[in-house]
Amino acid sequence: MIAATQLRVGMIIKHRDDLCKVLSVLHITPGNKRGLVQTKLRSLTAGNSLDHRFRSEDQIERAILDQQRMQCLYEEGDGYVFMNTESYEQVTLSKDMLGDAVLYMLPNTELTVEFYENSPVGVELPITVDLKVVETEPPLKGATASGSGKPAKLETGLTVEVPQFIEVGEVVRVDTREAKYVERAK
């Protein structure tokens, strides 16, 4: 059990007999009144999002997850198939369960898959991923890294703001926490 004030984005908690991922946390302390923790949660079973306010002194059950290193093999129907690289066991996670993580996943990428009571509930992405630019405006003459940016569509469908000198076909490094361009990939 943890205090509501210890909630962090990305944690998996048990809320009303359901597993929920914490999407956002805002600690509110109004004047002379008791503090509140405003959260946005996503149910891992139903896939729907909900807003919930916890009192600062509320105790919340944090779900203990097992983690396994797995390889994303391919997209199949409404999900993605992952394989354990040691036992070759395969599991399928739905697109709803994965959420925005699908925008950073390519076939043959190794990820950490999280399990709760032997059932897959989500993936933990690396901090950065390298993705190829498939669509963007042509570079401007004399553009530098400090200049203005332009939108670029990447191979997974994700659109990020990149510097003017980036061209179609280049590989860029993207921060998965903020969906932002970091640098050209080597």
Secondary structure, DSSP 8 states (H G I E B T S, - for coil): -EEGGG--TT-EEEETTEEEEEEEEEEE--TTS--EEEEEEEETTT--EEEEEEETT-EEEE---EEEEEEEEEEETTEEEEEETTT--EEEEEHHHHGGGGGG--TTEEEEEEEETTEEEEEE--SEEEEEEEEE----TT--TTS-EEEEEETTS-EEEEETT--TT-EEEEETTTTEEEEE--
